[in-house]
Amino acid sequence: MPENEIAIPPTAFAPETPGTPGTPGTPGAPLVSALRVDSLSYDRKSMPRCKCFPVGQAVWSPSHTCFTDFSPPEISLTRKLGAEFVGTFILIFAATAGPIVNQKYNGAETLIGNAACAGLAVMIVILSTGHISGAHLNPSVTVAFAALRHFPWTQVPGYIAAQVSGSICASFALKGAFHPFMSGGVTVPSVSTGQAFVIELLVTFNLMFVVTAVATDTRAVGELAGIAVGATVLLNVLVAGSSTGASMNPVRTLGPAIAACNYREVWIYLVAPTLGALSGAAIYKLIQLRDDEAEPPRQVRSFRR
């Protein structure tokens, strides 16, 4: 090779071996690889920087300016708390407005309408703010994530304060808009205390089981977290809405209770969802596949699966 000729590494323009996907920015390769981005969990990682087209310098230059060559900005706690406040406000406003409208207009919403209000609200908030704060929207979810080491305990008080504040503000906004029908948005049991406690625990267990799967397990379809969690909320409301109101969330009950001055059996909706969330997250972690179980070398039939 002549001395004035510079050797270019094969990885600069094309893959080294046939059949290997090219790096982003090379001819025939995708510009951005399909990487998974989770919401809801604290340990969600942002997409790494990709190799891209250089500007004004040779490809083999050790340093170059790039359109996407910048570090992802750190999200401040203030922004996270702001997102939690707004997200909880939207959720409580929509989930509580459904039953209020149902009462005001003689059952116009029906149970299916109430379930859709809650499920759609959860879905759109997760899809819109999940990349900022994780879109917990629920103190029980925050506590469960912290207990399983997916979220720092130091941020738990701030998240809960933002969620409670968002719930109270949404509830008083509804009280002003729909007075005197605010009582329709309060979750009170229509069954016995023991039955209400068990129902709220079970529906929150279902919710947190799904949340833990889509938010913390890299094998789950994390891009569909909003749809999966929203559908779970909708299903739970259809099952438990007529019995307990299907709160699944302490601030779903606390904010409307304060606005309507109705604290009947409020302790159920503070304790049962928290226990249900902790048990749902713990059970999923027990059955979650380990890294060495992702692709077993051979099929092993066993009754102890």
N, C-alpha and C positions, 0 to 999 in steps of 0.2 A: 504494500500500500504506500503511495507517495506520502512524503512527510507533511506536505501542506494540506493533506486531506484529513478531515476530522471524522472519526467514527461516531455514528449516531446509534445509541442503544436501540435495540429492536422494540422495546416497550414504548418508545416515544411516539411511534406512529401506528404500530400494529401489534397484535398479540404475539407472544413468542411461539405458542403452539397452536395448531389448528383446533378449532372447536372451543377454544377458551374465549369467553366474552371479552371484547375490547374494553379498554378503559374509557370513561366518559371523555368526549372531546376528540376521539379518534374516528377516522372514516368508517362508517358502518356500525358504530357503537352508539348506544343511547347517551344523550347528553346528561341525564340524571338517572342514576340507578334507583330502582324501586325499593326503598328502605322503609321499614316500619316505624311509625311514630305513634307512641302511645299517648293517651290522655288519662286523666284521673289519678295517676300515681305520681309520687314525687320524684322517683328515680327515672322518669321519662327523659330520654336523651334526644337532643336536637340532631338534625341530619348533619353529617360531617361535610367538610368542604370537599368539593369535587375538583378534579383536574379540569382545567378549562382552557380556552384559547388564549395564548399569550398576546400581550399588547406591546408592540414596538421592540421586542427583543427576540432572540433566537429561542427555539424550543428547548435547547439543551443548556440554556443559561441557568445558573444556580438560583437566581432570584429574579422574579418578574412581576409586573403588575397584572392583575387579573380582575375580570368583572366580578367574580364571586369569591375571590381570595381574601376573605375577611373572617374574623372570629365571630361566632354567634354571640349577640349581646346577652349578658346576664340579666335575668328578670328580677327586678327588685321586689322586696316583700311588699312594698306599698302598692305596686301594680297587681300583685297576686291578690292582696286583700281587696283592692278595688274591683277586680274581676269577680271575686267571690261575692262581694256585696251586690253587684249588678246582676250576676247570675242568679243568686238566691232571690232577689227582688222579682225577677222575671218569672222564676219558677213558682214562688208563692202566689204572685198575682194571678197567674194563669190557673194553677191547680185549685186555688180557693175561689176564683171567679166562677168556675164551672158550677159548683154546687149552689153558689149564691144566685146565679141566673136561673138555675133549675128551680129554686124555691120561689123566686120572684115571678117567674112566668109559668108556674104550675106544671113543672116537669118537662119543660121544653128541651132540656139537655139530655135527660135520661142518664142512666148509669154508664152507658157506652160513651156518651158525650163527656161525662166527668172523667172517665178513664183516658179518653183521647186528649183532653186538656192537659192532664198531668204528664202523660207519656210524651206527647209532642213537645211540651215545655222542656222536659229533661233532655230530649234529643237535641233540640236546637241550641240549648245553652251549652251542652257538652261540645257540640260541633263548633260553636263560636268562641268559647272561652277556655276550652280544655287545654289548648296550647299555652295559655298564660298561667293559670292557677291550678290546672288539673281538674277544675270543675267538680269539686266535692259536693258543694251545695247542701251538705248534710253533716251535722256534728258527729253522728254515729259513724259515717264513712271516714271522716277525718281521724277519729279515735281508733278505729279499726286499722287503718293504714299505719298509724303511728305504732300501734301495738305489734304489728307485723314487720316493723322496721322499713316501711316504704315511705315514711314521712317523718321529719324531725319533730320531736316533742316540743321543742322551743317555739315552733310556729303554730302549734295547736291552739293556744289561747287566742291568738290573733285571728285565725280562721273561724273559730267558733264565734268570736265577737262580731266579725263581718257577717256571718250567716244569720245570727240573731238580729242584728241591726237591719239587714235586708228584709228579713221576714216581718219585723215590726213595721217598717216603713211601708211595705207592700200592703200589709193588713189595714193600716190606717188610711192608705189611699183608697182601698176598696170600701172601707167604711164611709168615706166621704162620697164615693161615687154611687154606692148602692144602699145607702141608709134608707130605711131601717132593716134591711135584710141581711146584715152581717152575720147573724146567728146561723144562717145556712151554710157558711163556710167553716164553722167550727167542727172539729172532729170529736164526736162523742159516741161512746159505744151504745149500740142497741141490743146488746147481749149482756150476759153476766160479766162481772169483773174478771173472773178467771178465764172465761172464753176470750174476752177481748185481749187479755195479756198474751195468751197463746197465739191468737191470730196475728197480732202485730209482730210478735217474735218470729213467727214462721214466714210471713211475707217479707220482712226485712232480711231474714236469712236467705231467702231466694234472691233478693236484690243484691245483697253483698257477695253472694257466691258468684253471680254473673259479673259484677263489677271487678272482683278480684281476678277472674279469669281473663277478661278483655284488657285490663289495665296493667297487670303485672306479669302475665305469662307471655313470653316471647313467641310461643307457638300458636297463640290465639290470634284471631283476626282483629288486631288492634284498630285498624282503620275504620271498622264498623262499630266501635265502642258506643257511639251515640245512639245508633239504631238498636243495638242489643240491649242497652240499659233502658232506653225509652220504651222498648217493647215489653221489657220485664215489669216496669212500672205500670204500664197499661194493663197487663195481665193481672197484676196484683190488685189493682183497683177493681177490676171486674170480679175478682174472687172475694175480696174483703171489703169493698166499698160500702155495701149495704149493712155490714155488721159493725165496723169500727171507723169507717171513713178511709181506711187504708192509708194511714199517715206515712209510715216507714221512715219518718224524719221528725225529730223533736221540734225543729223550728216550723215545720208545717202545721203543728198543733199550737205551739207557744205563741206565735205572732197573732193569729186570729183569736186565740183565747184572751190575750191581753186587750185587743181592740174591742171585743164583744163582752169583756168582763165575765167570761164563762170558763171556770176552771174545773169543771166536772171531770173527775177521773183523769186529770191531766198527767198524773204521775205515771200512768200506764204508757203514755206516749213519749215519756222521757226515758224510762227504764227499758221497756221491752225492745224498742228499735236498737238501742245500744247493745244489749245482749245478743240480739239477732244478728247484728252486723259483725260482732266479734266472732260468733260461732260460724257464720257463713264464710268469713275470710279464713278462719282456722281450718275448717273442713276442706276448703279447696286446696290450701297449702299441703294438707296431708295427702291428697290424692294426686297432686301435681306431679307430672313426670320429671325425673331428674335428667341432667344433661346426658348421662350415660345410658338413659333409657329411650332417648329420642329415636334412634334407629338401631334396634337390636340386631345383632349379627344373624340370628336365626329365631324362628318362631318357637316359643316354649309354651306348651299347653299346661295350665295349672289351675286347680280349683282355688288357689290362694291368691288370685289376682286382685 
